[in-house]
Amino acid sequence: MTYDEYQHLKLDLKPNGVLLVTLNRPDVLNATNARMHWELTQIWRTVDDDPKVKVVLVTGAGKAFSAGGDLAMVEAIAGDSKMRLQALKEAGDIVYNMINLDKPIVSAINGVAVGAGLAVALMADISIMSETARITDGHLRLGVGAGDHAAIIWPILCGMAKAKYYLLTAEFIDGKEAERIGLVSLCAPPDQLMDKAWDVSNRLAAGAQGAIRLTKRALNNWLRVAGPIFDTSLAFEMLNFTTDDVAAGIAAIKEKKPPKFPSAQ
């Protein structure tokens, strides 16, 4: 794809080779519809093919990073086996294409990040989060397993005990706590977040590009080894989409009430 083909990602390439990628559906907190979800699989390939890009800096437009999948997409996945297979492929492509891009990715988590948006935020090589931003994997609130990215990277970032606690309870985590447990690289006051993210990105762009890229490639072998764990989590998530619990989870989100899952009755 060329840059002008992207509809929901705003792309701005700076002279020093830093590409600013902004998730750009601010009216719905940058929730991922089907088109944006697909674009998040493709952008890493576009970047890989562009010799002018040295570093990617990704953030969200407005007050959110991304509120996760929008309900229309969630309902489509729950109701259509072809959509489930497509979602399984795309969720895998987002993670693996970020892993396999040797150019470094920096995320500036400026607000709430959930689901597929959180996958992009935390699969970045360096994640910088606003102290007041809040994140949750969120899958368990919907009634499906944590499949988008969590199984491959949360235990590596913050350890198994914290990963299990936050994934099984779906509690929100603010920037200070996320940094304390190692889930993100750094946190910063909201008004300093982008300055910090730009500082890190610009330093990477001025560094030895071959050394940076091959260091990332070597470190990401930890994630490649965990690939079968991730693939299993994705399959289990899609299996859960066929259950009655998902309908209850969707209804709870619409009504802004705690879910009453049939499997818990």
Secondary structure, DSSP 8 states (H G I E B T S, - for coil): --GGG-SSEEEEE-TTSEEEEEE--GGGTT-B-HHHHHHHHHHHHHHHT-TT--EEEEEESTT-SB--B-HHHHHHHHH-HHHHHHHHHHHHHHHHHHHH--S-EEEEE-S-EEHHHHHHHHHSSEEEEETT-EEE--HHHHTS---SSHHHHHHHHH-HHHHHHHHHH---EEHHHHHHTTSSSEEE-GGGHHHHHHHHHHHHHTS-HHHHHHHHHHHTHHHHHTHHHHHHHHHHHHHHTTSHHHHHHHHHHHHTS----GGG-
